[in-house]
Amino acid sequence: MLISLQIFVITCFIVVIIALFRETVDFLTYSMGAMLVAATATYFFSPEVVSMEEFFLSVNWEVIFFLLSMFTIVAILEENFIFQDIARRITNKFSTNTRKFFWIICLISTVSAAFIEDISVAIIFIPMIIKTSEKMKINPAPILLGMTICINLASTLTPFGSAENLLIANHFSLTSQWFFLNLGVFFIMGTLSTLFLLDYFIVKKHLTDIWIPHCEENKEPLEIGHLEGHELTILEDPIDKKVFYSNFIALGVLFILLIVIPNILFVGLLGMLIFVFINPRRRESGKSKPDLSYYLTKVDFKLIFFFISLFVLVFCFEKVGIIQFLEDFVLSVAPANLFLLCIFILVITSILSGLLDNLPVTVLFIPILQVLMDTGFAATPILIAFILGINLGGNILPQGSAADMMTLELSKRYCVDEMNYKRLLKTGGIFAIYHIILGVAYLAVLIFFFF
C-alpha cells in the first residue's frame, strides 16, 4: 500500500514537471491540481496521521509574503517607468561607443538582475538594446547574447536574486552578508571573465556589421505591448525627476535594509508600504492617495501559488517516506571527501536543473543537504556548491531559463535573426559549462585553503 502511495505522489510531481515544459498549457492549473490530488491521497492513506493544520503549516508563509511584497514593489516601479528610465539614461549616454555600450548595458542589467526578477530585466533592457542598435546601425545580437548570459550569473550574488536562493536562504538562515562574502568573488570573476570572452570572441567580430531591421513588425511603433503579464515599454522621454529620484532613493534604502536587517518579511512589508506611500495614485476626485489595492492587481500571482503547491507536494513526499528514501540514497552514493562531495552536489544539481525546472530540484534537495550537514560536513562549501549548481545548471538549455526564452521571443518579434535558439543553445551552453568549471575551481580554492 505504501509503495503504491509513493508512486502516486511521485506521479503527481511528474505532472507538475511536464506542465512546466509545455508552453501550450497553464502550468499553475496542473500544479494546483496535482497538489490537491497528492494532498488528498496523503491525508487518507498515509501511514502517519496527517492533520489539515499540518498541510497549512507546511507552506513557508514568510517566503510567500516576502515574494508578494517584492513583486508589488517591482509592479510599482514598472508602473512608474523607473527601470525603463534607467535603461533610457544608459542608452543615451553610451550609444556612441559600441564596446563601451556592450560593457555598461551588460554590467547594469546583471547587477539589476541580482535584485529583481531576471525576466523583468530582460523585458526592460532588450527593447532598449535593439532600439539603440538600430540607431547606431550595429548588430544587436552580440549585445543581447552578452546580457542574457550575464544576467543568469546575477542570481548567485544575493539571497533574493532568484526564487531558489530565497528558499535556500530562508531554510538555512543565510543573510545578504553571507552571500556577498561567500559568492561575491565568484560573481565578480564570472561576470568580468564572461564579458571579456564575449567581447574578444564575439563583439569584436561584429563591430563592422551594419544591421537594418527588415520585417514588418519593426515598422510598427514599439511603444507598448503585453508579454507574459509584463508591460513592454520603450521610453522616449524622461519621467518626472521628482518621481524618479524619490523611487531611486527608496530603492537604495530597500537594498540597504535587506543587507542590514536579517528578517526579510519585515523588510519586504516595510519596503512595500514605503513605495506605496511615495507613489500615490490620483483618484477621480483629483486627490492623490496611497493605493495598495491597485498595485496588488498588477502583481502576477502565478509564482506565488506555484510556491504554495510545491511546499505542499514536498510535505506529501516527506509524509509518505520519499524524502527519507532520497536522503538514504544520496548518503549511500555521496563521497566521504568534502571536496568530492561538493563537486558531486554541484554537478548533480546542475544536470537536474538543466533538465528540470530549478524550483522543484531546490525543494527536493534542501532536506538532503540538511542531513549531510547534520552528519558533520562543513555547511558553507556544501551550500555554495548547491547555490551554484541550482542557478548555473538551468542555463545549459535555453528553456531552463525564463530570461533566455524571453530574449528569444523578443528577438524574434524585433527581427534579430542572428539571436536564435541554435545560437543561444551553442553559446549559452558553452558558457554554462564554463561557469560550472569555474565553480569547481572556486570550490577547490575555498576548501583547500579555508577548510
TORKOL-4160 file (C-alpha; in steps of 0.2 Angstrom, whole numbers, padded with zeros to 4 digits, m for minus):
451
<pt num="1" X="0000" Y="0000" Z="0000"/>
<pt num="2" X="0014" Y="0012" Z="0005"/>
<pt num="3" X="0023" Y="0009" Z="m0012"/>
<pt num="4" X="0008" Y="0012" Z="m0022"/>
<pt num="5" X="0005" Y="0029" Z="m0012"/>
<pt num="6" X="0023" Y="0034" Z="m0015"/>
<pt num="7" X="0022" Y="0030" Z="m0034"/>
<pt num="8" X="0005" Y="0040" Z="m0035"/>
<pt num="9" X="0013" Y="0055" Z="m0026"/>
<pt num="10" X="0028" Y="0055" Z="m0037"/>
<pt num="11" X="0017" Y="0054" Z="m0052"/>
<pt num="12" X="0008" Y="0070" Z="m0046"/>
<pt num="13" X="0025" Y="0078" Z="m0045"/>
<pt num="14" X="0030" Y="0072" Z="m0063"/>
<pt num="15" X="0014" Y="0080" Z="m0069"/>
<pt num="16" X="0020" Y="0097" Z="m0062"/>
<pt num="17" X="0037" Y="0095" Z="m0071"/>
<pt num="18" X="0029" Y="0091" Z="m0088"/>
<pt num="19" X="0017" Y="0105" Z="m0086"/>
<pt num="20" X="0031" Y="0117" Z="m0084"/>
<pt num="21" X="0039" Y="0112" Z="m0100"/>
<pt num="22" X="0023" Y="0113" Z="m0110"/>
<pt num="23" X="0020" Y="0131" Z="m0116"/>
<pt num="24" X="0003" Y="0127" Z="m0123"/>
<pt num="25" X="m0004" Y="0123" Z="m0105"/>
<pt num="26" X="m0006" Y="0133" Z="m0090"/>
<pt num="27" X="0006" Y="0125" Z="m0078"/>
<pt num="28" X="m0002" Y="0133" Z="m0062"/>
<pt num="29" X="m0018" Y="0123" Z="m0066"/>
<pt num="30" X="m0009" Y="0107" Z="m0066"/>
<pt num="31" X="0002" Y="0112" Z="m0051"/>
<pt num="32" X="m0013" Y="0116" Z="m0040"/>
<pt num="33" X="m0022" Y="0101" Z="m0046"/>
<pt num="34" X="m0008" Y="0089" Z="m0043"/>
<pt num="35" X="m0005" Y="0097" Z="m0026"/>
<pt num="36" X="m0024" Y="0094" Z="m0021"/>
<pt num="37" X="m0024" Y="0076" Z="m0028"/>
<pt num="38" X="m0007" Y="0072" Z="m0019"/>
<pt num="39" X="m0013" Y="0080" Z="m0003"/>
<pt num="40" X="m0029" Y="0071" Z="m0003"/>
<pt num="41" X="m0021" Y="0054" Z="m0006"/>
<pt num="42" X="m0008" Y="0058" Z="0008"/>
<pt num="43" X="m0022" Y="0063" Z="0020"/>
<pt num="44" X="m0032" Y="0047" Z="0018"/>
<pt num="45" X="m0019" Y="0034" Z="0015"/>
<pt num="46" X="m0003" Y="0040" Z="0024"/>
<pt num="47" X="0004" Y="0028" Z="0037"/>
<pt num="48" X="0005" Y="0043" Z="0049"/>
<pt num="49" X="m0010" Y="0053" Z="0054"/>
<pt num="50" X="m0009" Y="0070" Z="0045"/>
<pt num="51" X="m0020" Y="0085" Z="0050"/>
<pt num="52" X="m0026" Y="0099" Z="0039"/>
<pt num="53" X="m0016" Y="0111" Z="0051"/>
<pt num="54" X="0000" Y="0102" Z="0046"/>
<pt num="55" X="m0004" Y="0105" Z="0027"/>
<pt num="56" X="m0006" Y="0123" Z="0031"/>
<pt num="57" X="0010" Y="0125" Z="0041"/>
<pt num="58" X="0020" Y="0115" Z="0028"/>
<pt num="59" X="0019" Y="0131" Z="0017"/>
<pt num="60" X="0033" Y="0144" Z="0021"/>
<pt num="61" X="0022" Y="0159" Z="0023"/>
<pt num="62" X="0037" Y="0170" Z="0027"/>
<pt num="63" X="0044" Y="0167" Z="0009"/>
<pt num="64" X="0026" Y="0169" Z="0002"/>
<pt num="65" X="0023" Y="0186" Z="0009"/>
<pt num="66" X="0041" Y="0192" Z="0005"/>
<pt num="67" X="0038" Y="0187" Z="m0013"/>
<pt num="68" X="0022" Y="0196" Z="m0013"/>
<pt num="69" X="0030" Y="0211" Z="m0006"/>
<pt num="70" X="0044" Y="0211" Z="m0019"/>
<pt num="71" X="0033" Y="0208" Z="m0033"/>
<pt num="72" X="0022" Y="0223" Z="m0028"/>
<pt num="73" X="0037" Y="0234" Z="m0027"/>
<pt num="74" X="0043" Y="0229" Z="m0044"/>
<pt num="75" X="0025" Y="0232" Z="m0051"/>
<pt num="76" X="0025" Y="0250" Z="m0043"/>
<pt num="77" X="0042" Y="0253" Z="m0051"/>
<pt num="78" X="0037" Y="0247" Z="m0068"/>
<pt num="79" X="0020" Y="0257" Z="m0067"/>
<pt num="80" X="0031" Y="0272" Z="m0064"/>
<pt num="81" X="0044" Y="0268" Z="m0078"/>
<pt num="82" X="0058" Y="0269" Z="m0066"/>
<pt num="83" X="0068" Y="0254" Z="m0073"/>
<pt num="84" X="0064" Y="0260" Z="m0091"/>
<pt num="85" X="0071" Y="0277" Z="m0087"/>
<pt num="86" X="0087" Y="0270" Z="m0080"/>
<pt num="87" X="0089" Y="0260" Z="m0096"/>
<pt num="88" X="0085" Y="0275" Z="m0106"/>
<pt num="89" X="0098" Y="0286" Z="m0097"/>
<pt num="90" X="0111" Y="0272" Z="m0100"/>
<pt num="91" X="0107" Y="0270" Z="m0119"/>
<pt num="92" X="0108" Y="0289" Z="m0122"/>
<pt num="93" X="0124" Y="0291" Z="m0113"/>
<pt num="94" X="0134" Y="0276" Z="m0121"/>
<pt num="95" X="0126" Y="0274" Z="m0138"/>
<pt num="96" X="0141" Y="0281" Z="m0147"/>
<pt num="97" X="0153" Y="0268" Z="m0142"/>
<pt num="98" X="0148" Y="0250" Z="m0146"/>
<pt num="99" X="0160" Y="0241" Z="m0135"/>
<pt num="100" X="0158" Y="0253" Z="m0120"/>
<pt num="101" X="0139" Y="0251" Z="m0123"/>
<pt num="102" X="0141" Y="0232" Z="m0123"/>
<pt num="103" X="0150" Y="0233" Z="m0106"/>
<pt num="104" X="0139" Y="0246" Z="m0097"/>
<pt num="105" X="0122" Y="0238" Z="m0103"/>
<pt num="106" X="0128" Y="0221" Z="m0098"/>
<pt num="107" X="0135" Y="0226" Z="m0081"/>
<pt num="108" X="0120" Y="0237" Z="m0076"/>
<pt num="109" X="0107" Y="0223" Z="m0082"/>
<pt num="110" X="0117" Y="0210" Z="m0072"/>
<pt num="111" X="0118" Y="0220" Z="m0056"/>
<pt num="112" X="0099" Y="0224" Z="m0058"/>
<pt num="113" X="0095" Y="0205" Z="m0060"/>
<pt num="114" X="0104" Y="0202" Z="m0043"/>
<pt num="115" X="0089" Y="0212" Z="m0035"/>
<pt num="116" X="0074" Y="0210" Z="m0047"/>
<pt num="117" X="0067" Y="0196" Z="m0057"/>
<pt num="118" X="0078" Y="0191" Z="m0072"/>
<pt num="119" X="0064" Y="0190" Z="m0084"/>
<pt num="120" X="0059" Y="0208" Z="m0079"/>
<pt num="121" X="0077" Y="0214" Z="m0083"/>
<pt num="122" X="0076" Y="0206" Z="m0100"/>
<pt num="123" X="0059" Y="0214" Z="m0104"/>
<pt num="124" X="0066" Y="0231" Z="m0099"/>
<pt num="125" X="0083" Y="0231" Z="m0107"/>
<pt num="126" X="0081" Y="0221" Z="m0123"/>
<pt num="127" X="0069" Y="0233" Z="m0132"/>
<pt num="128" X="0082" Y="0247" Z="m0127"/>
<pt num="129" X="0096" Y="0237" Z="m0134"/>
<pt num="130" X="0088" Y="0234" Z="m0150"/>
<pt num="131" X="0082" Y="0252" Z="m0152"/>
<pt num="132" X="0099" Y="0259" Z="m0149"/>
<pt num="133" X="0107" Y="0246" Z="m0160"/>
<pt num="134" X="0095" Y="0252" Z="m0174"/>
<pt num="135" X="0100" Y="0270" Z="m0172"/>
<pt num="136" X="0119" Y="0265" Z="m0172"/>
<pt num="137" X="0116" Y="0253" Z="m0186"/>
<pt num="138" X="0125" Y="0239" Z="m0177"/>
<pt num="139" X="0120" Y="0221" Z="m0175"/>
<pt num="140" X="0111" Y="0219" Z="m0158"/>
<pt num="141" X="0114" Y="0200" Z="m0157"/>
<pt num="142" X="0131" Y="0200" Z="m0148"/>
<pt num="143" X="0125" Y="0213" Z="m0135"/>
<pt num="144" X="0109" Y="0203" Z="m0132"/>
<pt num="145" X="0119" Y="0187" Z="m0130"/>
<pt num="146" X="0130" Y="0195" Z="m0118"/>
<pt num="147" X="0116" Y="0202" Z="m0107"/>
<pt num="148" X="0107" Y="0186" Z="m0107"/>
<pt num="149" X="0122" Y="0175" Z="m0102"/>
<pt num="150" X="0127" Y="0188" Z="m0089"/>
<pt num="151" X="0110" Y="0191" Z="m0080"/>
<pt num="152" X="0110" Y="0172" Z="m0077"/>
<pt num="153" X="0125" Y="0174" Z="m0067"/>
<pt num="154" X="0117" Y="0188" Z="m0056"/>
<pt num="155" X="0106" Y="0175" Z="m0046"/>
<pt num="156" X="0122" Y="0169" Z="m0037"/>
<pt num="157" X="0125" Y="0186" Z="m0028"/>
<pt num="158" X="0110" Y="0189" Z="m0017"/>
<pt num="159" X="0098" Y="0178" Z="m0007"/>
<pt num="160" X="0084" Y="0187" Z="m0017"/>
<pt num="161" X="0092" Y="0185" Z="m0034"/>
<pt num="162" X="0081" Y="0170" Z="m0038"/>
<pt num="163" X="0066" Y="0161" Z="m0030"/>
<pt num="164" X="0078" Y="0146" Z="m0027"/>
<pt num="165" X="0090" Y="0157" Z="m0017"/>
<pt num="166" X="0076" Y="0164" Z="m0007"/>
<pt num="167" X="0071" Y="0146" Z="m0002"/>
<pt num="168" X="0089" Y="0141" Z="0002"/>
<pt num="169" X="0092" Y="0157" Z="0012"/>
<pt num="170" X="0076" Y="0156" Z="0022"/>
<pt num="171" X="0079" Y="0137" Z="0027"/>
<pt num="172" X="0097" Y="0139" Z="0032"/>
<pt num="173" X="0096" Y="0157" Z="0038"/>
<pt num="174" X="0108" Y="0164" Z="0026"/>
<pt num="175" X="0110" Y="0183" Z="0026"/>
<pt num="176" X="0114" Y="0195" Z="0012"/>
<pt num="177" X="0131" Y="0197" Z="0020"/>
<pt num="178" X="0134" Y="0178" Z="0019"/>
<pt num="179" X="0130" Y="0179" Z="0000"/>
<pt num="180" X="0142" Y="0193" Z="m0003"/>
<pt num="181" X="0156" Y="0186" Z="0007"/>
<pt num="182" X="0155" Y="0168" Z="0000"/>
<pt num="183" X="0149" Y="0171" Z="m0018"/>
<pt num="184" X="0154" Y="0189" Z="m0021"/>
<pt num="185" X="0171" Y="0184" Z="m0028"/>
<pt num="186" X="0164" Y="0171" Z="m0039"/>
<pt num="187" X="0151" Y="0183" Z="m0046"/>
<pt num="188" X="0164" Y="0196" Z="m0050"/>
<pt num="189" X="0176" Y="0183" Z="m0058"/>
<pt num="190" X="0162" Y="0175" Z="m0068"/>
<pt num="191" X="0154" Y="0191" Z="m0074"/>
<pt num="192" X="0170" Y="0200" Z="m0079"/>
<pt num="193" X="0178" Y="0185" Z="m0087"/>
<pt num="194" X="0162" Y="0181" Z="m0097"/>
<pt num="195" X="0161" Y="0199" Z="m0103"/>
<pt num="196" X="0179" Y="0199" Z="m0108"/>
<pt num="197" X="0177" Y="0182" Z="m0118"/>
<pt num="198" X="0161" Y="0188" Z="m0126"/>
<pt num="199" X="0169" Y="0205" Z="m0131"/>
<pt num="200" X="0185" Y="0197" Z="m0138"/>
<pt num="201" X="0177" Y="0182" Z="m0147"/>
<pt num="202" X="0160" Y="0189" Z="m0152"/>
<pt num="203" X="0158" Y="0208" Z="m0151"/>
<pt num="204" X="0174" Y="0212" Z="m0160"/>
<pt num="205" X="0169" Y="0202" Z="m0175"/>
<pt num="206" X="0153" Y="0211" Z="m0177"/>
<pt num="207" X="0159" Y="0229" Z="m0175"/>
<pt num="208" X="0158" Y="0232" Z="m0193"/>
<pt num="209" X="0141" Y="0224" Z="m0196"/>
<pt num="210" X="0128" Y="0235" Z="m0202"/>
<pt num="211" X="0111" Y="0230" Z="m0196"/>
<pt num="212" X="0095" Y="0236" Z="m0203"/>
<pt num="213" X="0078" Y="0228" Z="m0197"/>
<pt num="214" X="0069" Y="0222" Z="m0212"/>
<pt num="215" X="0052" Y="0214" Z="m0206"/>
<pt num="216" X="0035" Y="0222" Z="m0204"/>
<pt num="217" X="0035" Y="0221" Z="m0185"/>
<pt num="218" X="0049" Y="0233" Z="m0184"/>
<pt num="219" X="0039" Y="0246" Z="m0194"/>
<pt num="220" X="0026" Y="0247" Z="m0181"/>
<pt num="221" X="0028" Y="0259" Z="m0166"/>
<pt num="222" X="0037" Y="0250" Z="m0151"/>
<pt num="223" X="0028" Y="0260" Z="m0138"/>
<pt num="224" X="0018" Y="0247" Z="m0128"/>
<pt num="225" X="0015" Y="0229" Z="m0129"/>
<pt num="226" X="0010" Y="0215" Z="m0117"/>
<pt num="227" X="0020" Y="0199" Z="m0115"/>
<pt num="228" X="0018" Y="0186" Z="m0101"/>
<pt num="229" X="0009" Y="0198" Z="m0089"/>
<pt num="230" X="0023" Y="0211" Z="m0091"/>
<pt num="231" X="0022" Y="0228" Z="m0099"/>
<pt num="232" X="0034" Y="0230" Z="m0113"/>
<pt num="233" X="0038" Y="0249" Z="m0115"/>
<pt num="234" X="0051" Y="0259" Z="m0123"/>
<pt num="235" X="0053" Y="0276" Z="m0115"/>
<pt num="236" X="0057" Y="0291" Z="m0127"/>
<pt num="237" X="0056" Y="0305" Z="m0114"/>
<pt num="238" X="0062" Y="0306" Z="m0096"/>
<pt num="239" X="0050" Y="0304" Z="m0082"/>
<pt num="240" X="0047" Y="0317" Z="m0069"/>
<pt num="241" X="0063" Y="0320" Z="m0060"/>
<pt num="242" X="0055" Y="0320" Z="m0043"/>
<pt num="243" X="0046" Y="0303" Z="m0046"/>
<pt num="244" X="0062" Y="0296" Z="m0052"/>
<pt num="245" X="0074" Y="0302" Z="m0038"/>
<pt num="246" X="0062" Y="0298" Z="m0024"/>
<pt num="247" X="0060" Y="0280" Z="m0031"/>
<pt num="248" X="0078" Y="0278" Z="m0034"/>
<pt num="249" X="0082" Y="0283" Z="m0016"/>
<pt num="250" X="0069" Y="0272" Z="m0009"/>
<pt num="251" X="0076" Y="0258" Z="m0020"/>
<pt num="252" X="0093" Y="0261" Z="m0012"/>
<pt num="253" X="0086" Y="0261" Z="0006"/>
<pt num="254" X="0077" Y="0245" Z="0002"/>
<pt num="255" X="0094" Y="0236" Z="m0003"/>
<pt num="256" X="0102" Y="0243" Z="0012"/>
<pt num="257" X="0088" Y="0236" Z="0024"/>
<pt num="258" X="0089" Y="0219" Z="0015"/>
<pt num="259" X="0108" Y="0219" Z="0019"/>
<pt num="260" X="0107" Y="0226" Z="0037"/>
<pt num="261" X="0091" Y="0218" Z="0043"/>
<pt num="262" X="0090" Y="0198" Z="0043"/>
<pt num="263" X="0071" Y="0197" Z="0044"/>
<pt num="264" X="0066" Y="0198" Z="0026"/>
<pt num="265" X="0047" Y="0198" Z="0029"/>
<pt num="266" X="0048" Y="0214" Z="0040"/>
<pt num="267" X="0059" Y="0222" Z="0027"/>
<pt num="268" X="0048" Y="0216" Z="0012"/>
<pt num="269" X="0032" Y="0223" Z="0020"/>
<pt num="270" X="0040" Y="0239" Z="0026"/>
<pt num="271" X="0048" Y="0242" Z="0008"/>
<pt num="272" X="0031" Y="0239" Z="0000"/>
<pt num="273" X="0022" Y="0252" Z="0011"/>
<pt num="274" X="0036" Y="0264" Z="0008"/>
<pt num="275" X="0034" Y="0263" Z="m0011"/>
<pt num="276" X="0015" Y="0263" Z="m0010"/>
<pt num="277" X="0016" Y="0280" Z="0000"/>
<pt num="278" X="0029" Y="0288" Z="m0011"/>
<pt num="279" X="0019" Y="0283" Z="m0027"/>
<pt num="280" X="0001" Y="0289" Z="m0023"/>
<pt num="281" X="m0012" Y="0287" Z="m0036"/>
<pt num="282" X="m0023" Y="0301" Z="m0042"/>
<pt num="283" X="m0042" Y="0297" Z="m0039"/>
<pt num="284" X="m0056" Y="0303" Z="m0049"/>
<pt num="285" X="m0059" Y="0317" Z="m0037"/>
<pt num="286" X="m0042" Y="0324" Z="m0041"/>
<pt num="287" X="m0033" Y="0319" Z="m0025"/>
<pt num="288" X="m0018" Y="0308" Z="m0024"/>
<pt num="289" X="m0019" Y="0294" Z="m0011"/>
<pt num="290" X="m0009" Y="0278" Z="m0007"/>
<pt num="291" X="m0017" Y="0264" Z="m0015"/>
<pt num="292" X="m0010" Y="0247" Z="m0011"/>
<pt num="293" X="m0026" Y="0238" Z="m0018"/>
<pt num="294" X="m0022" Y="0245" Z="m0035"/>
<pt num="295" X="m0004" Y="0239" Z="m0036"/>
<pt num="296" X="m0009" Y="0222" Z="m0029"/>
<pt num="297" X="m0020" Y="0220" Z="m0045"/>
<pt num="298" X="m0004" Y="0222" Z="m0055"/>
<pt num="299" X="0005" Y="0208" Z="m0047"/>
<pt num="300" X="0007" Y="0191" Z="m0056"/>
<pt num="301" X="0002" Y="0178" Z="m0043"/>
<pt num="302" X="0006" Y="0163" Z="m0053"/>
<pt num="303" X="0023" Y="0160" Z="m0045"/>
<pt num="304" X="0016" Y="0163" Z="m0028"/>
<pt num="305" X="0003" Y="0150" Z="m0030"/>
<pt num="306" X="0016" Y="0138" Z="m0038"/>
<pt num="307" X="0027" Y="0140" Z="m0022"/>
<pt num="308" X="0012" Y="0135" Z="m0012"/>
<pt num="309" X="0009" Y="0120" Z="m0022"/>
<pt num="310" X="0027" Y="0115" Z="m0021"/>
<pt num="311" X="0028" Y="0117" Z="m0002"/>
<pt num="312" X="0013" Y="0105" Z="0000"/>
<pt num="313" X="0019" Y="0092" Z="m0013"/>
<pt num="314" X="0036" Y="0091" Z="m0004"/>
<pt num="315" X="0027" Y="0089" Z="0013"/>
<pt num="316" X="0017" Y="0075" Z="0005"/>
<pt num="317" X="0034" Y="0067" Z="m0001"/>
<pt num="318" X="0040" Y="0068" Z="0017"/>
<pt num="319" X="0025" Y="0060" Z="0025"/>
<pt num="320" X="0025" Y="0045" Z="0013"/>
<pt num="321" X="0043" Y="0042" Z="0015"/>
<pt num="322" X="0050" Y="0048" Z="m0002"/>
<pt num="323" X="0062" Y="0061" Z="0006"/>
<pt num="324" X="0069" Y="0048" Z="0018"/>
<pt num="325" X="0072" Y="0037" Z="0003"/>
<pt num="326" X="0081" Y="0051" Z="m0007"/>
<pt num="327" X="0091" Y="0055" Z="0009"/>
<pt num="328" X="0097" Y="0037" Z="0011"/>
<pt num="329" X="0101" Y="0036" Z="m0007"/>
<pt num="330" X="0112" Y="0052" Z="m0008"/>
<pt num="331" X="0121" Y="0047" Z="0008"/>
<pt num="332" X="0125" Y="0030" Z="0001"/>
<pt num="333" X="0132" Y="0037" Z="m0016"/>
<pt num="334" X="0140" Y="0053" Z="m0009"/>
<pt num="335" X="0159" Y="0054" Z="m0007"/>
<pt num="336" X="0166" Y="0055" Z="0010"/>
<pt num="337" X="0178" Y="0068" Z="0005"/>
<pt num="338" X="0172" Y="0086" Z="0007"/>
<pt num="339" X="0178" Y="0092" Z="m0010"/>
<pt num="340" X="0172" Y="0077" Z="m0020"/>
<pt num="341" X="0155" Y="0079" Z="m0011"/>
<pt num="342" X="0154" Y="0097" Z="m0016"/>
<pt num="343" X="0158" Y="0093" Z="m0034"/>
<pt num="344" X="0145" Y="0079" Z="m0033"/>
<pt num="345" X="0132" Y="0091" Z="m0027"/>
<pt num="346" X="0137" Y="0105" Z="m0040"/>
<pt num="347" X="0136" Y="0093" Z="m0055"/>
<pt num="348" X="0121" Y="0083" Z="m0050"/>
<pt num="349" X="0110" Y="0099" Z="m0046"/>
<pt num="350" X="0117" Y="0107" Z="m0062"/>
<pt num="351" X="0112" Y="0092" Z="m0073"/>
<pt num="352" X="0094" Y="0091" Z="m0064"/>
<pt num="353" X="0092" Y="0110" Z="m0066"/>
<pt num="354" X="0096" Y="0109" Z="m0084"/>
<pt num="355" X="0084" Y="0095" Z="m0087"/>
<pt num="356" X="0070" Y="0100" Z="m0075"/>
<pt num="357" X="0064" Y="0116" Z="m0068"/>
<pt num="358" X="0075" Y="0124" Z="m0054"/>
<pt num="359" X="0062" Y="0126" Z="m0041"/>
<pt num="360" X="0057" Y="0108" Z="m0039"/>
<pt num="361" X="0075" Y="0102" Z="m0038"/>
<pt num="362" X="0078" Y="0115" Z="m0025"/>
<pt num="363" X="0064" Y="0110" Z="m0013"/>
<pt num="364" X="0069" Y="0092" Z="m0015"/>
<pt num="365" X="0087" Y="0094" Z="m0011"/>
<pt num="366" X="0086" Y="0106" Z="0004"/>
<pt num="367" X="0081" Y="0092" Z="0016"/>
<pt num="368" X="0095" Y="0081" Z="0009"/>
<pt num="369" X="0108" Y="0095" Z="0012"/>
<pt num="370" X="0102" Y="0097" Z="0029"/>
<pt num="371" X="0105" Y="0078" Z="0033"/>
<pt num="372" X="0123" Y="0080" Z="0025"/>
<pt num="373" X="0127" Y="0094" Z="0037"/>
<pt num="374" X="0120" Y="0085" Z="0052"/>
<pt num="375" X="0132" Y="0071" Z="0048"/>
<pt num="376" X="0146" Y="0083" Z="0051"/>
<pt num="377" X="0151" Y="0090" Z="0034"/>
<pt num="378" X="0155" Y="0109" Z="0033"/>
<pt num="379" X="0140" Y="0119" Z="0029"/>
<pt num="380" X="0147" Y="0133" Z="0019"/>
<pt num="381" X="0156" Y="0124" Z="0005"/>
<pt num="382" X="0140" Y="0112" Z="0003"/>
<pt num="383" X="0128" Y="0127" Z="0002"/>
<pt num="384" X="0140" Y="0136" Z="m0011"/>
<pt num="385" X="0140" Y="0121" Z="m0022"/>
<pt num="386" X="0121" Y="0119" Z="m0021"/>
<pt num="387" X="0118" Y="0138" Z="m0025"/>
<pt num="388" X="0130" Y="0137" Z="m0040"/>
<pt num="389" X="0123" Y="0121" Z="m0046"/>
<pt num="390" X="0105" Y="0126" Z="m0045"/>
<pt num="391" X="0107" Y="0144" Z="m0053"/>
<pt num="392" X="0120" Y="0139" Z="m0066"/>
<pt num="393" X="0114" Y="0122" Z="m0072"/>
<pt num="394" X="0097" Y="0129" Z="m0078"/>
<pt num="395" X="0107" Y="0139" Z="m0091"/>
<pt num="396" X="0113" Y="0124" Z="m0101"/>
<pt num="397" X="0097" Y="0124" Z="m0111"/>
<pt num="398" X="0088" Y="0140" Z="m0116"/>
<pt num="399" X="0071" Y="0133" Z="m0109"/>
<pt num="400" X="0079" Y="0131" Z="m0092"/>
<pt num="401" X="0079" Y="0150" Z="m0090"/>
<pt num="402" X="0064" Y="0161" Z="m0092"/>
<pt num="403" X="0076" Y="0176" Z="m0096"/>
<pt num="404" X="0083" Y="0166" Z="m0111"/>
<pt num="405" X="0066" Y="0161" Z="m0118"/>
<pt num="406" X="0061" Y="0180" Z="m0116"/>
<pt num="407" X="0076" Y="0185" Z="m0126"/>
<pt num="408" X="0072" Y="0173" Z="m0140"/>
<pt num="409" X="0054" Y="0179" Z="m0140"/>
<pt num="410" X="0058" Y="0197" Z="m0141"/>
<pt num="411" X="0072" Y="0195" Z="m0153"/>
<pt num="412" X="0060" Y="0186" Z="m0165"/>
<pt num="413" X="0047" Y="0200" Z="m0163"/>
<pt num="414" X="0060" Y="0213" Z="m0167"/>
<pt num="415" X="0068" Y="0203" Z="m0181"/>
<pt num="416" X="0085" Y="0200" Z="m0174"/>
<pt num="417" X="0088" Y="0184" Z="m0184"/>
<pt num="418" X="0105" Y="0180" Z="m0178"/>
<pt num="419" X="0099" Y="0179" Z="m0160"/>
<pt num="420" X="0090" Y="0162" Z="m0162"/>
<pt num="421" X="0088" Y="0146" Z="m0152"/>
<pt num="422" X="0103" Y="0137" Z="m0160"/>
<pt num="423" X="0115" Y="0151" Z="m0157"/>
<pt num="424" X="0109" Y="0153" Z="m0139"/>
<pt num="425" X="0110" Y="0134" Z="m0136"/>
<pt num="426" X="0128" Y="0134" Z="m0143"/>
<pt num="427" X="0135" Y="0149" Z="m0135"/>
<pt num="428" X="0125" Y="0149" Z="m0119"/>
<pt num="429" X="0128" Y="0130" Z="m0116"/>
<pt num="430" X="0147" Y="0133" Z="m0118"/>
<pt num="431" X="0147" Y="0147" Z="m0105"/>
<pt num="432" X="0136" Y="0137" Z="m0094"/>
<pt num="433" X="0149" Y="0123" Z="m0094"/>
<pt num="434" X="0162" Y="0136" Z="m0092"/>
<pt num="435" X="0153" Y="0144" Z="m0076"/>
<pt num="436" X="0152" Y="0126" Z="m0069"/>
<pt num="437" X="0170" Y="0123" Z="m0071"/>
<pt num="438" X="0174" Y="0140" Z="m0064"/>
<pt num="439" X="0163" Y="0135" Z="m0049"/>
<pt num="440" X="0173" Y="0119" Z="m0047"/>
<pt num="441" X="0189" Y="0129" Z="m0047"/>
<pt num="442" X="0182" Y="0141" Z="m0034"/>
<pt num="443" X="0176" Y="0127" Z="m0023"/>
<pt num="444" X="0194" Y="0119" Z="m0024"/>
<pt num="445" X="0202" Y="0135" Z="m0018"/>
<pt num="446" X="0189" Y="0138" Z="m0005"/>
<pt num="447" X="0190" Y="0121" Z="0003"/>
<pt num="448" X="0209" Y="0118" Z="0002"/>
<pt num="449" X="0214" Y="0134" Z="0009"/>
<pt num="450" X="0200" Y="0138" Z="0021"/>
<pt num="451" X="0193" Y="0121" Z="0027"/>
